[in-house]
């Protein structure tokens, strides 16, 4: 079954293309169409077929309830940048900007950002080892 999330709009301009994907396994979704994020200084294209976990939040009950599913577009871009080894600090900064463009308020986006900035190293390095 293919799912679709409508285009995200911030500040009157579209910042994301439609996000279309299908579930392919536990915590795994495959894009059924290329997905684009139009940042202020760059455009990131996540290719058709890319597999993402959307947003991996630790299953600590309070954190999970507050943060899970809040930024799937930004998380897909972040997963792609980690997977392609674009640079951890760069990927994390783009993630923060994309969460803002997705409409996530500061009180939600900053805890998520600091979580990946401080604890995302093993995930980033895991992608490096698989290359």
N, C-alpha and C positions, 0 to 999 in steps of 0.2 A: 504494500500500500504506500503510495507517495503522499507526502505531506507538503504543505506550502505555507510559508509565513509571508504575509504581504510586505510590500516595500516599506522600509522605514523612512520617515521624513522628520528632519529637524531643521529649525530655522527657515522653514518654507521651501527648502530644496531637498530633493531625494538624496539620501546618503547611502542607501543600500538598494541593491536589486532584490527581486523576490528570492527568498530562500526556499528551495525545493529539495526534498530529501526523502529517502526511504530507510526504514529500520532494517539493519542487516545483522544484528546480533546484540548481545548484552552491552549496553552503553556504546553502541556504534550505529551511526547513521551515515549513509552514503549520499552525496549530492547527486541529484538527477538532472541538474543543470548547473552551469557555471554560476558563481555567486560573486557579486562585486560590492566593494566598499569604496565609496568616493570620499576620501579624506580631504582635508584642506590643501595639502601639498602633494598628494599621491592618490593613485587608484590601485587597489589591490584586487586581483582576480583570483578567486579560489576555483580551481578547475573542476569541471564535471568529473564525477567518480571519486573525488576526495572523500575519505572517511574521517569523521570527527566524532568526538564524544560529547559534543555540544558544550556543556559546561560541567566540568568535573569538580564538584564541591565535596569536601570530606563529609562523611555521614555523621557528623557531630550534630545531634538533634536541633539545637538552636540555630547553629550556622546554616544547616541544610534548609530549615524552614524559612529562614530570612533571605537566603541568597540563591537557592536553586531555581533555575529557569528564568532568571531575571534578565539575562543578556545573551541569548543564544546566537544572535547575529555576530556580535562582537567576539564571542567565544569561538565561533567558527573561524573567523579571521585570525584570531590568536593561535588556535590550533594549527592552522596552515603555516603561519610564520614560524612557529616552533618546529613544525615538521620539515620545513625547507631550510632551517638553520639560518634565518634572516638576521639573527643577533637577538639575544635574550632581552637586553635592555630596550632595543628598538621594538620588539614584539610587544613587550609590556607597555611601552608608551603608546603604541598604536591601539592596544586593547583599551587603555584608559580613555583615549579620545573617542574610540568607537562606542564604548559604553555611554559616553556623554551624548554622542550623536544618536544613539538608540533610545535616548530619553531616560536613562537610569539616573535617579537623583544622587547627589554627592554622598548622602548617608548610606547608599547601597554600593555605589561604584568604588569608593575608596577602600572599604574593607576587602572587596574582591581584588582590586588592584594590588594592595599591599600583601594579600595572600599569595598571589602569583609572583610578585616581585621578590618576596622574602623566601618563599618555599617552592617556587617553580623550577629551580635549578635541576633537581633530579629528573624531572620530566623533560626539560630541554636537553639535558645530557643524554637521556635515553634515546632521543631521536638522533643525536649525533652518532651514537654507537651503532644504530641500525642502518646508517648510510654507508 
